[in-house]
Amino acid sequence: MSRGPDLRLLLAQGRHALSSGRVVEIADLVEADPRRARRLIEFMFDDDPGVAQRAADVLERISHQPSPALGRILAESKEVFLGLLPEATLKKVRWNLALTMGRLPLTSPEARRVAAILEAWLDDPSSILKTAALQGLADMAHREPALRPTVLDLLRLHGRSGTPAMRARSRRLLAAFWVEPSRDDPATPTSSQARLPKWEVGPE
């Protein structure tokens, strides 16, 4: 009996390494058959940068509101994510990991390890990565109260002095904590979407 389309062949399809390719279709396939998520996780280590980055993109998408079966597989695979996080160099792998990590059931020591890496990424030149790191930190702070003072300070700081995307995201995240930005800041948007928009990023 057929096991369905070859995931790697689908992941390899894209105009360039950072393009989304067929990630929406692949996410649907994995959600329909959660067992394929384990293979998808392996593809984040693929030698082809396009395959690795699209695999991370799909994993971020399916981690947003996973089914119970997918949630179990992601939780059981958290050591893989934790191992890749400090070693990741590809842009799209890093920013999708930043979003995914905050959704995993991390222990307090694991959350502190991840938070230290995401905080360091706030100094990266990429605005997308910095904004994703802020989102990941905020998601973890909701689960791990010990992180909240530091994360709230970072959100206030970047809500004043970050890039435009970081300022907007910081205000939304602060609003989710029921914390008002400083009086010098523009009004806080009412929307607090959990995910970042999906950019179609060209090669640099």
N, C-alpha and C positions, 0 to 999 in steps of 0.2 A: 504493500500500500504506500502511496506517495506521502512523503513527509512535508510536502508543500514547497514553495519557492526557496531557492538557496539564499540564505540571508547575506552571505558575503557578496554574492553577485549583485544583489540589490544595493548593498551598502557601497559598492564600488562605483555606482552610477551617480555622476554629478559633473557639472561643468568645470569645477576646480575643487581643490581639497576642502575649501570652506563652504561650498554651496550645500544647501540642504538636500538636494537630490530627491530621493524617494522616502525620506524619513517618516512622513506621515503614513504612507502605506505600510512601511515596516512596523511602525508602532501598532497599527491595527492588527497586523499579523501576530505580533508577540502578545498583545492583549487577548487575542482569540486563543492562543496556545501559550500560556505562561511558561511552559517548560523550555521554550526557545530563549527565554531571557538569560539562562546560564551561558548559552553559546554567544549571545549578544555581548555579555560582559567580557568574554574572552577577546572579542574583536576590538575592544579599546586598546589592546596591546598589539594590534596588527601593524605590520611594517608599512602599509600604505596609509599615509596621513589622512586621506579622504575617508577610508574605511573606519579608521580609529575615531575620527572626529564625528562622523555621522552615527557611529555606534553610541558614543557618549551623548549625542543629541537625542537619539531615540530613548535611551535610558532615562534622561532627564524628563522627557515627555511622559513616559509610563510611570515614573515615580511620583508624579504630581497627585494623582488620585488613583492609586493602584487597587486592583481587585485583591481580595484576601490572599489568593494564590500568588499573585505577583508580589504583594507585600512581603510574604514569607520568604520568597526567593531572594528578594533584594536584601532583606534583613540577614538571611543566612550568608549572603555574599559580602557583607560589609567589610570584612577583613581585606578583600580584594580592593575595594574602594579606598580603604584607609592606606593600603600599601601603595596604590598608584598616586594618590593625592600629592605627596611631597616630591614625586619623581616626574610628574606630568610636565611636559614642555609645550605640547601643541595647544594653540590658543583655544580652540573650541572644546577640546577635552577639559581644559582647566576651567573655563567658565561654566560648562555644564556640570562638572563635578562640584563646583562651588554651590550650585543650586541644589544638586541631588543630596549632598551630604547632610544638609539641614533637615532632610525628611527621613533619615535613617534612625533607628532606635539605638543611639549611641550611649555608652556609659559616660559617667562624668569625666573620667580621665580621657576617654576617646574624644569627647566634645571639646575638652581643653586643647588637645593636640590639633584637632581640626581648626579650632578658632585661631590658634597661633599662626597656622599656615594662611588662613583666609585674611587675617589681619595684615600679614606680610604682603599679600597680594594687593592690598590697597595702595601700595607704592608702585604698582606696575604701570607702565605707560598706557595700557589698554583701558579705555573708559568702560568698555563692555565687561571686562574682567573685574574691574573695581566695583562696578554696580552689582554684578552677580555675587561678589564676595560679601557685599553689604547685605544682600538678601539672604545669603546662606547664614551669616552671623545672626541676623535677626531671627530666622527660623529656629536656630539652635537655642537662642536666648529664651524663646517662648517655652522650650522644653527643659532648659537647664537654667534655673534661677541664678546660680552663681555667676553666670556670664553676663547677666543683665546690666549691672553698673557700667562695665567696660563697653558693652555694645551700645548702650544708650548714649554714652559719651561720644563714641565714634559716629553715631547717627547724627547727633547734634553738630559735631565738627564738620562732617561732610555735607550736612544740610545747609551750612553757611558758606563753605569754602571749596567744595568739590566741583567736579564738572557739572554742567547742566543736568545730565542724566542722573548723576549721583545726588545732586541737591533734590531733584524731584523724588527719587526713590527714597531718600532718607526721610523726607517729610511724610511720605505715605507709611513708611515703616514705623516712624514715631507715632503717627496717629493710631496705628494698630496696638501700640502699647498704652494708649490713652495719655500720651505725653505731648504737651504742646511745644512747638518749636519756639525759639526765642522771639521776642517782639520785633527784632530786626529782620526776621525772615518774611517772605511773602506768605500769603495764606496757604494753609495746608490743603492739598487736593482731597476731595472726599473719597475718591476711589482708592482701594488698597489691594490691587490684584497681586496674587501670590507669585505669578510668573513674570519674567521679563519678556518683552516682545521678541519675536524671532526675526533676527536680521539676516538678510542675504548678503553676506560679507564677501567682498572680492579679495583676491590674493594681494598681499603687500610685499 
